[in-house]
């Protein structure tokens, strides 16, 4: 049997003027700069910001799952 593992989940919000996909990638890139052992992401919510009847930003709220080090 392998070692027991403990994971933690933290929530982040990321945005991009391009797309939801780009917002997810931007959030992941930022998270991996400070979190080690990321095993997954779960997108919880999609939103858009609108100004003057135009979409100005795509936003995602997501959970980042990572393994705690012992």
N, C-alpha and C positions, 0 to 999 in steps of 0.2 A: 504494500500500500504506500501511496505517496504521502507527503506532508500535508497537514491541514493548512488551509489558506483562509485568510480573512480579507474581505473586500470592503471598500468604502465607496460611497456614492456622494458626489458633489454636484450641485446644479449650477449651470452657467447659461448666460444669454449672449448670443452672438448675432451680428448683423452684417449685411452686405448690400451694396446697391445693385448687384448683378442678379442674384438668384438665391433660392433657399439652399440649394446644393453648395453654393459658394459660402453661405453663412455657416453651414455645418462644418465645412473644411476649415474656415477661419477660426471657429471655436475650437476645433480639434488641434489645430496648429498652436494656438495660444495655450491650451491646456497641457500639451505635451512638453512645453517649456518649463513647467513647474511641477508636473505630476509624473511620477515614474510608475511603471507597471500598469498602464491603461489596458484594460481588456475589452472595453466596449463603450458605446454611446447609445443613449436612448432619447430620441427626439420626442418631447412631451407636447410641444405646441408650436404652431406656425402662425406668424402675424406679419402684417405689412404696415409700413408707415406711409401715409398719404399726405401730399401737399399740393395744392392747386390742381386737384383732380388727377394727379399722377402718383404712381407708386414711386417712393423715393428710397425705401429700404425694405429688404426682406429680413425678417428676424426669426430666430429659432430659440426656444428654451429647451435645454437638454440636460440630461444627467450624464456625467462622466463616471464610469466604473473603473476602479483601479485597486490593485492588490496592495495591502499594507505590508511593509517589510518588517521582519522580526529582528 
